Amino acid sequence: MEVKYEQLSRGPARLREQLEQEAQALHERLAEAREDGRTEAHKQKDELACTVSSLSQRVAELEGKLDRAQRQELTEQSTGGYSSSTYQS
């Protein structure tokens, strides 16, 4: 009778140990997945920042070209259609 009791009492202890190990493994997988997610988010954030910077620079270049074109157009209108660069003597 005593042997059977020992066998029965060890069963729940082994099950508890197994469940604790599985829970620990799941916690580790979850922590790893979180870290992977943070790493990927940081990478995407850096890529977006680079894209925004590049696009901002391009917008500034285009605005400069637009300003020059508008000034040239105003100059041509005020000189009767001739700018100093197109007027020949």
DABELSUL-V678683 format. One record per helix or strand of 2 or more residues. SS is the DSSP state (alpha for helix, beta for strand). FROM is the first residue (numbers start at 0). LEN is the number of residues. Records with the same first field share a line. If there is no record, write none. Layout:
SS->FROM-LEN ; FROM-LEN
//
This chain:
alpha->1-77
//
